[in-house]
Amino acid sequence: MSRALCLAHMREDDLHAVVQIERLCFPDPWSERAFREELHKPNASLWVAREEGVVGYGVLWMQVDEAHIANLAVHPQHRRRGIGRALLRALLLEARRRSAAFVTLEVRVSNLAAQQLYAAHGFEVVGRRKAYYTNNREDALLMTVTQFNTLEYQAQLADWAAMLPPLCCDEHAT
Ligand SMILES: CC(C)(COP(=O)(O)OP(=O)(O)OC[C@H]1O[C@@H](n2cnc3c(N)ncnc32)[C@H](O)[C@@H]1OP(=O)(O)O)[C@@H](O)C(=O)NCCC(=O)NCCS
């Protein structure tokens, strides 16, 4: 029987699946050790989307009042089903819970799929980092939600919260 999509905080026993997806998604993947270290950092929040197993994940860092989307990926076989959108929204809601004033991220200039996803969530290009990615010296676009603390954006977040997939049943609301 197939299991419905749900969201959960990443756990140690998700790491193997997460790293497999990471390797499929990025030419410069984070190591399992890097993810494990993130799990123990109080300023990091790591989420997974699960069905039969992990199908995607996202990582948010808080630096004072800046929330930074540090990682977001969906298994190639599970793309275009709204999982990336759900994870991004979960991270944005986490940013709100942690009182972020604004949200930032870097994205490859060639990564039009991710840029579209971010633009649909209020991210705007505010800068360009030359040769940011070490594997091919590709530039990064710096994208920011500057309107994060406006009433309009907070209302939008509340709507998105209502549309999120449920928490996985072994997940405790924190
Ligand atoms: C970017 C990524 C996370 C999107 O995940 P996904 O689950 O496929 O995305 P969703 O199905 O939730 O799509 C949400 C929106 O993103 C945009 N999008 C996603 N994939 C797209 C594509 N291939 N082409 C154009 N737009 C795309 C669309 O606006 C889409 O909305 P729509 O389906 O209504 O048109 C996924 O493509 C991925 O893991 N890529 C590799 C890793 C990566 O680039 N991460 C981001 C690093 S900054």
The ligand as an SDF file (V2000), in Angstrom:
LIG
                    3D

 48 50  0  0  0  0  0  0  0  0999 V2000
   13.9740   22.7480   -7.5310 C   0  0  0  0  0  0  0  0  0  0  0  0
   13.2810   21.4780   -7.0310 C   0  0  0  0  0  0  0  0  0  0  0  0
   13.5180   21.3540   -5.5260 C   0  0  0  0  0  0  0  0  0  0  0  0
   11.7870   21.6060   -7.2910 C   0  0  0  0  0  0  0  0  0  0  0  0
   11.1450   20.4720   -6.7220 O   0  0  0  0  0  0  0  0  0  0  0  0
    9.7640   19.8710   -7.3200 P   0  0  0  0  0  0  0  0  0  0  0  0
    9.1830   19.0350   -6.2670 O   0  0  0  0  0  0  0  0  0  0  0  0
    9.9840   19.2650   -8.6430 O   0  0  0  0  0  0  0  0  0  0  0  0
    8.9290   21.2230   -7.5150 O   0  0  0  0  0  0  0  0  0  0  0  0
    7.3470   21.3660   -7.4610 P   0  0  0  0  0  0  0  0  0  0  0  0
    6.6830   20.2300   -8.1440 O   0  0  0  0  0  0  0  0  0  0  0  0
    6.9420   21.6620   -6.0700 O   0  0  0  0  0  0  0  0  0  0  0  0
    7.1630   22.6530   -8.3730 O   0  0  0  0  0  0  0  0  0  0  0  0
    6.8510   23.9300   -7.8240 C   0  0  0  0  0  0  0  0  0  0  0  0
    7.1020   25.0000   -8.8770 C   0  0  0  0  0  0  0  0  0  0  0  0
    8.4970   25.1010   -9.1460 O   0  0  0  0  0  0  0  0  0  0  0  0
    8.7050   25.4180  -10.5290 C   0  0  0  0  0  0  0  0  0  0  0  0
    9.3740   24.3050  -11.1960 N   0  0  0  0  0  0  0  0  0  0  0  0
    9.7010   23.1040  -10.6530 C   0  0  0  0  0  0  0  0  0  0  0  0
   10.3430   22.3440  -11.5620 N   0  0  0  0  0  0  0  0  0  0  0  0
   10.4080   23.0760  -12.6880 C   0  0  0  0  0  0  0  0  0  0  0  0
   10.9510   22.8420  -13.9720 C   0  0  0  0  0  0  0  0  0  0  0  0
   11.5770   21.6880  -14.2720 N   0  0  0  0  0  0  0  0  0  0  0  0
   10.8680   23.8170  -14.9000 N   0  0  0  0  0  0  0  0  0  0  0  0
   10.2620   24.9890  -14.6100 C   0  0  0  0  0  0  0  0  0  0  0  0
    9.7070   25.2670  -13.4140 N   0  0  0  0  0  0  0  0  0  0  0  0
    9.7830   24.3300  -12.4710 C   0  0  0  0  0  0  0  0  0  0  0  0
    7.3170   25.6140  -11.1240 C   0  0  0  0  0  0  0  0  0  0  0  0
    6.9950   26.9820  -10.9370 O   0  0  0  0  0  0  0  0  0  0  0  0
    6.4800   24.7190  -10.2270 C   0  0  0  0  0  0  0  0  0  0  0  0
    5.1320   25.0680  -10.1990 O   0  0  0  0  0  0  0  0  0  0  0  0
    4.1250   24.3600  -11.2480 P   0  0  0  0  0  0  0  0  0  0  0  0
    4.3450   22.8760  -11.1400 O   0  0  0  0  0  0  0  0  0  0  0  0
    2.7860   24.8030  -10.7700 O   0  0  0  0  0  0  0  0  0  0  0  0
    4.5200   24.8790  -12.5950 O   0  0  0  0  0  0  0  0  0  0  0  0
   13.7880   20.2040   -7.7760 C   0  0  0  0  0  0  0  0  0  0  0  0
   13.7440   20.4690   -9.1720 O   0  0  0  0  0  0  0  0  0  0  0  0
   15.1860   19.7710   -7.4050 C   0  0  0  0  0  0  0  0  0  0  0  0
   15.3840   19.0480   -6.4450 O   0  0  0  0  0  0  0  0  0  0  0  0
   16.2010   20.2140   -8.1640 N   0  0  0  0  0  0  0  0  0  0  0  0
   17.5840   19.8260   -7.9060 C   0  0  0  0  0  0  0  0  0  0  0  0
   18.1000   20.4420   -6.6560 C   0  0  0  0  0  0  0  0  0  0  0  0
   17.9970   21.9500   -6.7080 C   0  0  0  0  0  0  0  0  0  0  0  0
   18.2150   22.5710   -7.7360 O   0  0  0  0  0  0  0  0  0  0  0  0
   17.6870   22.5460   -5.5420 N   0  0  0  0  0  0  0  0  0  0  0  0
   17.5930   23.9840   -5.3960 C   0  0  0  0  0  0  0  0  0  0  0  0
   18.9380   24.5050   -5.1130 C   0  0  0  0  0  0  0  0  0  0  0  0
   18.9250   26.2840   -4.9360 S   0  0  0  0  0  0  0  0  0  0  0  0
  1  2  1  0
  2  3  1  0
  2  4  1  0
  2 36  1  0
  4  5  1  0
  5  6  1  0
  6  7  2  0
  6  8  1  0
  6  9  1  0
  9 10  1  0
 10 11  2  0
 10 12  1  0
 10 13  1  0
 13 14  1  0
 14 15  1  0
 15 16  1  0
 15 30  1  0
 16 17  1  0
 17 18  1  0
 17 28  1  0
 18 19  1  0
 18 27  1  0
 19 20  2  0
 20 21  1  0
 21 22  1  0
 21 27  2  0
 22 23  1  0
 22 24  2  0
 24 25  1  0
 25 26  2  0
 26 27  1  0
 28 29  1  0
 28 30  1  0
 30 31  1  0
 31 32  1  0
 32 33  2  0
 32 34  1  0
 32 35  1  0
 36 37  1  0
 36 38  1  0
 38 39  2  0
 38 40  1  0
 40 41  1  0
 41 42  1  0
 42 43  1  0
 43 44  2  0
 43 45  1  0
 45 46  1  0
 46 47  1  0
 47 48  1  0
M  END
$$$$
